[in-house]
Structures are given as structure tokens and as C-alpha cells.
Amino acid sequence: MVDKPSLNPLDRLFKIQELLSEARSKAERRTRVPDHLQHVEAAFQDVVRRRQEAAAKIQKAEARKRVLDGEIAELNEQVQRTQAKRGAVKTNREYGAFLDELDQTQRAIREREDEILRLEEALQSAHAEAAPLEEGFAAEQASYDEQMGEWRAEQARLLEEATAAERAAAELKVGIDKRLLVQFDRIAKMREGLAIARVVMAGPHQAACSACHVRLRPQLLSDLRLSREMVTCESCKRILYFDAATSA
């Protein structure tokens, strides 16, 4: 745990930046599938896709077959109703109309029966395709889980560490002047998270911004050494962080 009262605002902001950078880095690592596991993921997702497609094909064919069975049942009832009219037929014209109606209904039944035969063939093929996928899926799933298990454990660890870093950064922000925080956040947004840059010493009286590598004027370096007030780089406008312990 960082001892917040022992740190001045710039020290705390620099530590906040480090913590937030750590949190971002670990969050990004959580979303990246390692190269050696990408083919494992791709192969398993291909199995899942083919299994789902086979199941969908079967469901669609079975649903259509149920519709056709219902229609055939209704048409058979219609045949019976038509045949019941036969006794009421009086003329050749009426008899011709009776035969036409009966023939149309029976033809509609045959068409549906033919489609059912085609569906049954398609279902047989689909079941043959789906069977090995279903039989082997549990083993595929177990193998996939085993190979991905270590990475998933790492994902959980990275999430925990990223969350802890964000929480520590939030704790460090407490008590810092709001105007300083607003400026820090504004620069960080413009500079891809790097709002504060270390001062790098190139010699006893020469220094540069570690972010843009532009040399600092001697007076600017003197101001940094004598004061802990906020000073920004004249080139990249980042807040300069002079650590006397590491820059001596």
C-alpha cells in the first residue's frame, strides 16, 4: 500500500500514471488470445458452428415435415368431404366438377407426400452428418477447456491485478487538487495515457523530456530542481517529473 501522506502531488500523479498504465496493459492482455491458442480456438469454434448448422438443418426439416403432415391430414379430410358430395351429383357437369375437385385435392396430397420423402432423405443425411459431431463434442469440449484453462486462469489473475491497480490509483487521487487532476486527465487523454514524463539527465546541467526527447532549457531544469511545482515540457506539454533520487 502506498503511503499517500508521504508523497507530494507530483509523486502521487506519477504513481497514478504507472498504476493506470499497468491496469490498461493487463486489460489489453486479457483480450488477446495467445498465438499458440488461436488455432485451438478456431478449431473448436468450427466444430461448434458445424454442430449448430447440422442441428438447425434437422430442426428446419422436421418443422417443415410437421407442417406437411398437418396439411395432408386436412387434405384427406377434404377428400372425404368431397366424396360425401358424390351422392348429390345429378348432371355430367356436376360430376366433372366433382372429379376436378377430387383430383386437385389428391394431387396436392401427392405433392406433399413427395416433399416429405425428400425431407426424410435429407433428414437421414443430416442425422448422419450430425451424429459424429454430437458423439465427439463432449471430448472436443473437454480438450478445448483443458487447453484454454491455463489462459483463463491468467485472464482471471490479470483482471484481479488490473482492478487492484485501478483501485490504488483512485485512492491516490483522493486529496489531490482538482485542477491538477483535471489537467492530468486532459493531457493523458491527448497523449495516450502519458501525461507525466520523467526528466532524463544527459549531463550535470543537461536534461531532456523522456517522452519527446527535447532538451530542457537550463532555467527550466533549475526550476524543476528548486521547486516541486508543476512544470510542463515546452515541446510536448506533458507534466515534467524530476526525481532527485534517480537524476542525481
N, C-alpha and C positions, 0 to 999 in steps of 0.2 A: 504493500500500500504506500502511495506517495504521501510524504508529509507536506500537505498543502501549505501550512503557515510558513515553512522554511523556504519556500520558493517565491521569487518575485514574479510579477505578471508575465514578463517575457519568458522566464524559465518555464512557467506553467503553460504558456501558449505553445512553446516549442515541444513540451512533453505531450500536450493535447494533439499537436500535429502528428507526432510519432505514433500515438495511440490510434488516431483515426486512420492513418496510413496503414497501420497493421491490420485494423478492422477491415478496411477495403480490400487489402491484399488477400486476407483469408476468406472474405466473402467471394472474391473472384475465383479463388482456388476451389471453393465448394461447387461452383457451377461448371468447372471444366472436368470432362471425363478424361482420365489419363489415356495416353496414346495406346498403351497395351491393352486397355479395356474397351476401346472404341469398337473393335471388331466383335468382341463378346456382346456388347450392347446391340450392335447392328444385327448380328445373327439371331439373337433372342427376339428382337422386335420383328424380324422377318418371320420367325415361327409364329409369333402372336398374330401377326397380320394374316398369314395363310390360314391359321386356325379360325380366326374370326370370319374370314371370307368364306371358308368352307361351311361354317355354321350358318352364316347368313344365306348362302345358296340353298341349303337344306330347308331353312325356315321359310324362305320365299316360295320354294317349290311345294312344300307341304301346305302353306297357306292357300296357294292357288288351287291345289288339289281339293282342299276343303270347300272352296268356293264352287268348283266344278261339280263336286258331289252334291252340293245343295241345289245347284241349278238342274242337274239331271233328275233329282228327286221331284222338283217342281214340274219339270217337263213330263215326267212319267205320269204325274197326277193329271197334267193337261191332256195327255194321250187318253187316259181313262175317261175324262170328261168329254173329250171329242167322240170317243167310241160310244159313249152313252147316248149321243145325239143320233146315232145311226137309225134307230127305230123311227125317228121323226122325219127322216128324209122321204120326200114324196116325188120329186122330179129329178130328171137327169142332171139338170143344172145344180140342184141342191146336192146331188150325190157327187158331182165333180168338185164342188166347193168343199164338201166333207173330206174327200180324198186328198185335196190340196192341203187342207189344214193339217190332216193327219201326217201327210208326207213331210211337210215343213217341220213339224214338231219332232218326228222321228229322225230327220236329217240333223236337226240341232242337237239331239241326243248323241248321235253318232260322232258328230264333230267334237263334242266334249269328251266322249269316251276315247277318241283318238288322241286328244290332247293329254288326257290322263295317262295313256300308255306311254306317250313321250316323256311326261313328267316322271313316271315310275322308272324309266330308263335313266333319266337324268339324276333322279334321287339315288338310284343304285350306284351310279358313278360317283356322285358327291359323297355318299357314305363311304365308299371305298377310298376316296381321297382323304376324308376326314378321320377315318379310323386310326391310321398310324400316327397322325398328328395328335389325336386325343390320347392314344396309348402312351406316346412318348413325352407328352407335355409335362407331366409331373417330374420326370427325370431332367428334362430341359430346364424347368423352373428351379429345381434343386441345384443343378450345376451353375446356373446363372447366379443364384443367390450366394452360392459359395464363393464364386469368383469375384462377385461385387461386394461381398461382405466387408472385406478389409477397407475398401474405399468408402463404403457407407459409414463405417466406424470413424474413419478420418473426417468425413463430412460432419458428423456429429461433434467431433472434437473441435474442428475449425469453427463451427457455429458457436460453440460454447466460448472459445477463446475470443472470437470477434465480438460477441456480446459483452464479454468481460472488459475488453478494450474500450468499447463504446461507453460502457457504464463508468469506467475510470476517467475517461475524457469528460463526461458530463459532470462528474464530481469535481474535477479540477476547474471547470468553468465557474463554479459557484464562487462568488465574491469578486470575480474579475470585472473591472469597469465595463459597462455595457457598450460604451462607444468603442472601446478597444476590441471587444468581441465582434461587433458589427463590422469593423474594418478587417479584422482577421478573416471572418467568414466571407466578406466581399472579395478579398484578394484570393482566398483559397478557391472560390468558385471560378474566378478568371484564370487561375494558374494551376488548374488540375490538382487541387488539394495542397499545393505547396505555397503557403502564404508566408512562411518564415524561412530564410536561408542563412546558413552558418557563414560567418566571416572566416575566410581561409587566409592564413598568413603566408606570404611569399618571401618575407624577409623581416627584419626587425621593424621596419617602418613601411612595409608594403603589404597590402591586403587586397582581397578580391571577394566578390559575392560568389558563393559556391553554386548558385543556381544559374546565373548568366555569365559568370567568369569575368565580369568587367571589374577593372581595378578601382579601388575606392580612393577618393581624394584624401590626402593626409589629414586635412581638417575633419573630414567625416570619420576617419579612423580614430582621431583624437577624441571626438565627441562620444564615440562608442566606448572608448576606454574609460572616460571620465564619468560617464553617466549611464544609468540603466533606463533612461527614457527611450521611447520608441524612435528609431531612425530607419528610414526606408532607403533601399538601393535606388540611386539616381537613374539607373538604367531600366531594371525590370519592375521597380516599385514594390518589391517584396520587403517585408519587415526584416531587418538585419539582426542577426543573433550573434553577439560576441561573447564567447565563453572564455573567460580569462584563464581558466584552468587548462584548457586544451590549446589555447592560442599563444601561450607564453613562449 
